[in-house]
Amino acid sequence: MPSAYVDAVTTPGRGRWSWGVVRPRSTELLALASLFAGGPSTAEVSVLVADDWQRRGLGTLLLALAIGRARDDGVRTVHATTLSGSGHTRRMLARHGEVTSRLDGPAASLCLDLTGGAKVGQ
């Protein structure tokens, strides 16, 4: 995990939450999720999983924790940015509500609507 990224998303502050997964019997950070309140009803979520640990459920678990926190705080819309070709990210978000996207070159801005009620795992 890039230390600058870890420092940026784990800096304490009002409306900021972070969750991580550490390798057992180690201090190696394997996955990290963060949620940043963007206003009274919006937030931005990010999830980063170490390459060797992807597709093992760590990102799914951390995303569920972040979305649960957003719901508890009355967030109605969660935003995420990913590479435009990452259908996996969109599918992960869609487990929690309706997702819309906007392409901007190599990036996709995803918008998760939490007003339709809880989905899988909620």
C-alpha positions as CSV (number, residue, x, y, z in Angstrom):
1,M,0.0,0.0,0.0
2,P,1.4,3.4,-0.9
3,S,2.2,5.2,2.4
4,A,1.1,8.6,1.1
5,Y,-2.4,7.1,0.2
6,V,-2.7,5.4,3.6
7,D,-1.7,8.6,5.4
8,A,-4.2,10.7,3.4
9,V,-7.2,8.4,4.0
10,T,-6.5,7.6,7.6
11,T,-6.0,11.1,8.9
12,P,-8.5,11.7,11.6
13,G,-11.2,14.3,11.0
14,R,-14.9,14.9,11.4
15,G,-16.9,13.0,8.8
16,R,-14.0,10.6,8.0
17,W,-13.9,6.9,8.7
18,S,-11.4,4.2,7.7
19,W,-11.3,0.4,8.0
20,G,-8.4,-1.8,7.3
21,V,-7.3,-5.5,7.1
22,V,-3.9,-6.4,8.4
23,R,-2.1,-9.7,7.6
24,P,-2.3,-12.0,10.6
25,R,0.8,-11.9,12.9
26,S,2.1,-9.0,10.9
27,T,1.7,-5.2,10.4
28,E,1.3,-5.5,6.6
29,L,-1.8,-3.6,5.5
30,L,-3.7,-5.8,2.9
31,A,-6.8,-3.7,2.3
32,L,-8.1,-0.3,3.3
33,A,-11.5,1.5,2.9
34,S,-12.4,5.0,3.7
35,L,-15.6,7.1,3.8
36,F,-15.6,10.9,3.6
37,A,-18.7,12.8,4.3
38,G,-19.2,15.4,1.5
39,G,-22.2,17.0,3.1
40,P,-25.2,16.1,5.1
41,S,-26.4,13.5,2.6
42,T,-23.4,12.6,0.4
43,A,-20.1,10.8,0.9
44,E,-17.2,9.5,-1.1
45,V,-16.0,5.9,-0.6
46,S,-12.6,4.4,-1.6
47,V,-11.4,0.9,-1.4
48,L,-7.8,-0.3,-2.1
49,V,-6.7,-4.0,-1.9
50,A,-3.2,-5.2,-2.3
51,D,-2.7,-6.9,-5.7
52,D,-2.0,-10.3,-4.2
53,W,-5.1,-10.2,-2.1
54,Q,-7.7,-9.1,-4.6
55,R,-10.7,-11.2,-5.4
56,R,-10.7,-12.8,-1.9
57,G,-13.6,-10.8,-0.4
58,L,-11.6,-8.1,1.5
59,G,-12.8,-5.2,-0.6
60,T,-16.4,-6.5,-0.5
61,L,-16.2,-6.8,3.3
62,L,-14.7,-3.3,3.7
63,L,-17.2,-1.7,1.3
64,A,-20.1,-3.3,3.2
65,L,-18.7,-1.7,6.4
66,A,-18.4,1.7,4.8
67,I,-21.9,1.6,3.2
68,G,-23.3,0.5,6.5
69,R,-21.8,3.5,8.2
70,A,-23.1,5.8,5.4
71,R,-26.6,4.4,5.9
72,D,-26.4,4.8,9.7
73,D,-25.4,8.4,9.2
74,G,-28.3,9.2,6.8
75,V,-26.2,9.4,3.7
76,R,-28.4,9.2,0.6
77,T,-25.7,9.2,-2.1
78,V,-22.2,7.6,-2.2
79,H,-19.7,8.6,-4.9
80,A,-16.7,6.6,-6.1
81,T,-14.2,7.0,-8.9
82,T,-12.6,4.0,-10.7
83,L,-11.0,3.1,-14.0
84,S,-13.7,3.1,-16.7
85,G,-13.1,-0.5,-17.5
86,S,-13.6,-1.8,-13.9
87,G,-17.0,-3.5,-14.0
88,H,-16.1,-5.3,-10.8
89,T,-16.2,-2.0,-8.8
90,R,-19.6,-1.2,-10.3
91,R,-20.9,-4.7,-9.4
92,M,-19.6,-4.4,-5.8
93,L,-21.5,-1.1,-5.4
94,A,-24.6,-2.4,-7.1
95,R,-25.0,-4.9,-4.3
96,H,-26.0,-2.0,-2.1
97,G,-28.3,0.0,-4.3
98,E,-28.8,1.5,-7.8
99,V,-25.6,2.7,-9.4
100,T,-25.3,5.3,-12.2
101,S,-22.0,6.2,-13.9
102,R,-20.5,8.9,-15.9
103,L,-17.4,8.3,-18.1
104,D,-14.6,10.9,-18.2
105,G,-11.8,9.6,-20.3
106,P,-10.1,6.7,-18.5
107,A,-12.1,7.3,-15.3
108,A,-15.7,6.5,-14.3
109,S,-17.6,8.4,-11.7
110,L,-20.0,6.1,-10.0
111,C,-23.0,7.2,-7.9
112,L,-24.7,4.8,-5.5
113,D,-28.2,5.7,-4.5
114,L,-28.9,4.5,-0.9
115,T,-32.5,5.7,-0.8
116,G,-34.0,2.5,-2.2
117,G,-33.4,0.5,0.9
118,A,-30.8,-2.1,1.9
119,K,-29.7,-4.8,-0.4
120,V,-27.5,-7.9,0.0
121,G,-25.7,-8.0,3.4
122,Q,-27.5,-5.1,4.9
